Amino acid sequence: MTQAQLGAQTSAAIDGLAALVLVPLGATEQHGPHLPLDTDTRVAVEVATRAAQRCDALVAPAIGYGASGEHEGFPGTISIGSQVLRDLLVEFGRSACRWAPRILFVNGHGGNLSALADAVSLLRYEGRDAAWFACAPTGGDAHAGHTETSMLLSFAPQAVDTDAAVPGVTAPLPHIIDDLRRGGTVAVSPTGILGDPTTATAEDGEQIMAALVDDLAAAAVGWTPDERGRVR
């Protein structure tokens, strides 16, 4: 099967097609003054689309809202919360698995992890072959810094306002996590940046993206979900 976007197909075209469905899951939240609100969704869609070409998968329309409460101190952020996200993913999986033999949520936002793991665990308990994959680069900084800025520079440079990029808070996450939990991102970083986007390059971004695509393609083919439904 040639890789295809699910939303562009007809019902008749996929009738009886035993394809894995990749479901990009992102967020709508602040990413500093230089990155778009849909950064996490863009990353999830790009990783899923590239990987689908290597594992005979359909790519579902993205879920562009998540659990982003830590960023609600900034305009533009829209969070649906962990409980609503969990319920949404459960109902999504129950419906999609009526015709899709396997679904794999491709997650681009760390704040979604709790809801995602709970939802997929329930789906698997109910006998549905669901799993999830985290677009979490090894050694990446926390938010809107070098890592995410480099990634967008590699595949969506027009979306990055490099002139507006400024260094953010670069303290290790364990040093700021208590303040972050109490007051959200705005309590530790007035710019919303946790990292340094001024060092970002498209070359670094392409290497990061390539590694994520490799990992996702291998995980989709190997299909060994752990006790929480994660594949890697």
C-alpha positions in Angstrom: 0.0 0.0 0.0 1.2 3.5 -0.8 1.3 5.8 2.2 -1.9 7.9 2.3 -3.6 10.5 4.4 -6.7 8.9 5.9 -8.8 12.1 5.6 -8.3 12.1 1.8 -9.6 8.6 1.3 -13.1 7.4 0.7 -14.7 4.8 2.9 -14.9 2.4 -0.1 -11.2 2.8 -0.8 -10.2 1.6 2.6 -12.9 -1.1 3.0 -11.1 -4.3 4.0 -7.7 -2.6 4.1 -5.7 -4.1 7.0 -3.6 -1.0 7.6 -2.0 0.4 10.7 -3.4 3.9 11.4 -1.0 6.5 12.8 -2.7 9.2 14.8 -0.7 12.4 15.3 -1.4 13.9 18.8 -0.2 17.4 19.5 -1.3 20.5 21.4 -2.2 24.2 20.9 0.0 26.1 23.3 2.6 28.8 23.5 6.1 28.1 22.2 7.8 31.4 23.0 7.7 34.4 20.8 9.3 32.6 17.8 7.4 29.3 17.3 3.8 28.7 16.3 1.1 27.5 18.8 0.7 24.2 16.8 4.4 23.3 17.0 3.8 20.0 18.8 1.1 19.0 16.3 3.3 19.9 13.3 6.1 17.7 14.7 3.8 14.7 15.3 2.3 15.0 11.8 5.7 15.3 10.1 7.1 12.3 12.0 4.0 10.2 11.3 3.9 11.1 7.7 7.5 10.2 7.0 7.4 7.0 9.0 4.1 5.9 7.3 6.0 5.6 4.0 8.1 2.9 5.5 5.5 0.8 7.3 2.4 0.7 5.1 0.3 3.0 7.3 -2.5 5.5 7.0 -2.1 8.8 8.7 -5.2 10.0 10.5 -6.1 13.7 10.8 -4.2 15.1 13.8 -5.7 15.7 17.2 -4.5 19.2 17.8 -5.5 19.8 21.4 -4.0 18.3 24.5 -3.3 18.7 28.2 -1.4 22.0 28.3 -2.4 23.5 31.6 1.2 24.4 32.4 1.1 26.9 29.5 -2.2 28.6 30.3 -0.4 31.7 31.5 0.2 32.7 27.9 -2.3 33.8 25.2 -3.2 31.3 22.6 -2.9 28.2 24.7 -6.0 26.0 24.6 -5.9 23.0 27.0 -8.6 20.4 27.3 -7.1 18.8 30.4 -5.9 15.2 31.1 -9.3 13.7 31.9 -11.0 15.0 28.8 -8.0 14.0 26.6 -8.1 10.5 28.1 -11.8 10.2 27.4 -11.3 11.5 23.8 -8.5 9.0 23.1 -10.5 6.1 24.5 -13.5 6.9 22.3 -11.3 7.6 19.3 -9.7 4.2 19.8 -13.0 2.3 20.3 -14.4 3.8 17.1 -11.3 3.5 14.9 -10.7 -0.1 16.0 -14.0 -1.2 14.6 -12.3 -1.1 11.2 -8.6 -0.6 11.8 -6.7 -3.7 13.0 -4.1 -1.5 14.8 -3.8 2.2 15.8 -0.7 4.0 17.0 -0.9 7.4 18.6 2.2 9.5 17.7 2.5 12.0 20.5 4.3 15.4 20.1 3.5 16.9 23.6 4.9 15.7 26.9 1.9 17.0 28.9 -0.3 14.4 27.1 1.6 11.4 28.4 -0.5 10.6 31.5 -3.8 10.7 29.6 -2.3 8.8 26.7 -0.9 5.9 28.7 -4.2 5.6 30.7 -6.3 5.6 27.5 -4.2 3.1 25.6 -3.9 0.8 28.7 -7.7 0.7 28.8 -8.1 0.1 25.1 -5.6 -2.8 25.3 -7.5 -4.2 28.3 -10.6 -4.1 26.2 -8.9 -6.1 23.5 -8.1 -3.4 21.0 -4.6 -3.4 19.5 -3.6 0.2 20.3 -0.2 1.6 21.3 1.6 5.0 21.5 4.9 6.4 20.6 6.6 9.5 22.0 8.3 12.1 19.8 10.9 12.7 22.5 14.4 13.3 21.2 17.2 12.0 23.3 18.9 14.8 25.2 16.5 17.5 24.0 15.8 20.6 26.0 12.4 21.1 27.6 10.3 23.6 25.6 10.7 25.9 22.6 14.5 25.8 22.8 17.2 24.4 20.6 15.5 21.1 20.0 12.0 22.1 18.9 13.3 25.2 17.0 15.8 23.1 15.1 13.1 20.6 14.2 10.8 23.3 12.7 13.7 24.9 10.9 14.3 21.6 9.2 10.8 21.1 7.7 8.8 24.3 8.3 11.3 27.2 8.3 8.7 29.7 7.2 6.9 29.1 10.6 9.9 30.2 12.7 10.5 33.8 13.5 14.2 33.6 14.1 14.5 37.3 14.8 12.2 36.9 17.9 14.1 33.9 19.3 15.8 34.7 22.7 17.5 32.4 25.2 15.1 31.1 27.8 15.6 29.4 31.2 18.3 26.7 30.8 18.3 25.4 34.4 17.9 21.6 34.6 14.2 20.6 34.8 14.6 19.0 38.3 15.8 22.5 39.6 12.6 24.2 38.4 10.0 21.5 38.5 8.4 22.5 41.8 7.9 26.1 40.7 6.7 24.9 37.3 4.1 22.7 38.9 2.9 25.5 41.3 2.8 28.4 38.8 3.1 26.9 35.3 5.7 27.8 32.8 5.2 31.6 33.2 6.4 31.3 36.8 9.8 30.2 35.7 10.2 31.7 32.3 8.5 35.0 31.3 9.2 34.2 27.6 7.8 30.7 27.8 11.1 29.2 26.7 12.8 26.4 28.5 16.1 26.1 26.6 18.0 28.2 24.1 16.5 28.5 20.6 19.3 30.9 19.4 21.6 28.0 18.8 19.1 26.1 16.7 20.0 24.9 13.1 18.1 23.2 10.4 20.9 20.6 10.2 20.5 19.7 13.8 16.7 19.5 13.3 17.0 17.2 10.3 19.2 14.8 12.3 16.7 14.9 15.2 13.7 14.3 12.9 15.5 11.4 11.0 16.2 9.7 14.3 12.5 10.0 15.4 11.3 8.7 12.1 13.6 5.7 12.3 12.5 4.9 15.8 8.8 5.2 14.9 9.1 3.1 11.8 11.0 0.4 13.7 8.5 0.5 16.5 5.5 0.2 14.2 7.0 -2.8 12.5 8.3 -4.5 15.6 5.1 -3.8 17.6 6.0 -4.7 21.1 3.9 -2.5 23.4 5.0 -2.4 27.0 2.7 -2.6 30.0 1.5 0.9 29.4 1.1 0.4 25.7 4.2 2.3 24.6 6.2 1.1 21.6 9.8 2.3 21.0 
